[in-house]
Amino acid sequence: LEQGSQQLQGEVLELELETTLAQLYPLDFIEPVKKGAKGADVIQTVCMRSGTVCGKIVWETKRAENWSNAWVSKLKTDVQNAAG
C-alpha cells in the first residue's frame, strides 16, 4: 500500500511538472516519458518563435526523503539517450 502511495505521489509530481512547463513555455514541446519506459520523466524540446529547435532539457523528478547519488549517473545516461 505504501509503495503504491509513493508511486502515485511521484506521478502527481510529474504531472505538475508537465503542466507548469507547458504554461511557462508555450512554444516548447513538453513530452512525458511513458510510464514503465526507461528514461527521465519529462523531455522539454526548446523552440524559438520561428519553430526552430534550440535543444532539449531532460527533467527527472524525485519526491524522496533521502538523496541518492545514483540518480545523478542515471540522469546523465537519460540525457545521452534523449540526445541520440
C-alpha positions, 0 to 999 in steps of 0.5 A: 500500500505504501509503495503504491502511495509513493508511486502515485505521489511521484506521478502527481509530481510529474504531472505538475511538472508537465503542466507548469512547463507547458504554461511557462513555455508555450512554444516548447514541446513538453513530452512525458516519458511513458510510464514503465519506459526507461528514461527521465520523466519529462523531455522539454524540446526548446523552440524559438518563435520561428519553430526552430529547435534550440535543444532539449532539457531532460527533467527527472523528478524525485519526491524522496526523503533521502538523496541518492547519488545514483540518480545523478549517473542515471540522469546523465545516461537519460540525457545521452539517450534523449540526445541520440 
